[in-house]
Amino acid sequence: MSIPTKMTQRGEEQLRLVANEKVLSTAPNRLGSLTPTDPDIGVAAIRRLYEENGYVWLKGFLPRNEVIEFRGWVFGHLAATGLIASGTDPRDGIASAVAPDSKAVDRCLMALVRSVAYEGFCAQPRLARFMDEFLAGISYLHKRKIMRHVRPGTTTATPAHYDLVYLRGGTSRVVTAWIPIGDIPIEMGGLTYLEGSHAIGARMERDFAKQNSDLSPEERVSAYNRNMTEGGWVSKDLPDMAQRFDTRWLVADYEAGDVMLHSPFMIHASTTNQDAHQRLRLSTDIRYQNVEDEIDARWNNHWSLGDML
Ligand SMILES: O=C(O)CCC(=O)C(=O)O
């Protein structure tokens, strides 16, 4: 099944994607589109695509209206911090022109990620049942679950990394679900993936395992030990990476209802939110694994800002 995406209609020359002060090249050998997958093709075919590409973008996997309602619930709470433009519908997530009180935002966010409503969103039956099938057993959802918002017009962008760096204390068969909570068209800076990089991440991790072998067990699994770069990132320079590995950054117009699954070795990053309508980018990233596999105990607590994971 082919699912049309908007990038092809947009004209790639209009895209000026920025991350960490660098502009991504729009040359066809450096920038491309992610391929969407119809969730109805069945779990075996989905697993094959995941193994082959390092990701699978499940189009319209969740009910769109429920995702948008949840967006409204989150921003309804955050509105009290001054994050949302007054008099607007929280479901739209329109940012206030004035920067909010960041301490109040952080406090509210830490409460939201501990809420029953968020827990329920992440553990909703369709997702839970699918993950059981996908992981061929009983799926386990890590307690440390992250919800991120990105204000438009800021320089916030996630540097390039692969997730296993932060989850080395357990199995390498962890699967990340990145879920847009609302539409995230390309210019709003959703996740971008380095094409074919799950092989690169696996190679890097093998090299780190060798270098880390003489460290204490605690240091060995740390993303911040002496052999790692700052923050455990692969790089902040996205255009250089595409050049260095002779590959492309793949981008997408994500919509509410989509679910992205990626391998713990797949290198990904985000670009800045340049939305002309001043919408906030909202997403969650959560990790699943088979409950029988070894669990990284460091992820057994709720996400806290500065928890160094
Ligand atoms: O949403 C982001 O900017 C980063 C998310 C991420 O790194 C992940 O899902 O693993």
The ligand as a Tripos MOL2 file, in Angstrom:
@<TRIPOS>MOLECULE
LIG
   10     9     1     0     0
SMALL
NO_CHARGES

@<TRIPOS>ATOM
      1 O1         11.5770   14.0160   20.4670 O.co2     1 LIG1
      2 C1         12.7640   14.2650   20.4310 C.2       1 LIG1
      3 O2         13.2090   15.3810   20.1250 O.co2     1 LIG1
      4 C2         13.7700   13.2050   20.7560 C.3       1 LIG1
      5 C3         13.1710   11.8490   20.9420 C.3       1 LIG1
      6 C4         14.1750   10.7550   20.9630 C.2       1 LIG1
      7 O3         15.3460   10.9580   20.9800 O.2       1 LIG1
      8 C5         13.6770    9.3740   20.9380 C.2       1 LIG1
      9 O4         12.4850    9.1340   20.7100 O.co2     1 LIG1
     10 O5         14.4870    8.4540   21.1390 O.co2     1 LIG1
@<TRIPOS>BOND
     1     1     2 2
     2     2     3 1
     3     2     4 1
     4     4     5 1
     5     5     6 1
     6     6     7 2
     7     6     8 1
     8     8     9 2
     9     8    10 1
@<TRIPOS>SUBSTRUCTURE
     1 LIG1         1 GROUP 0 **** ****
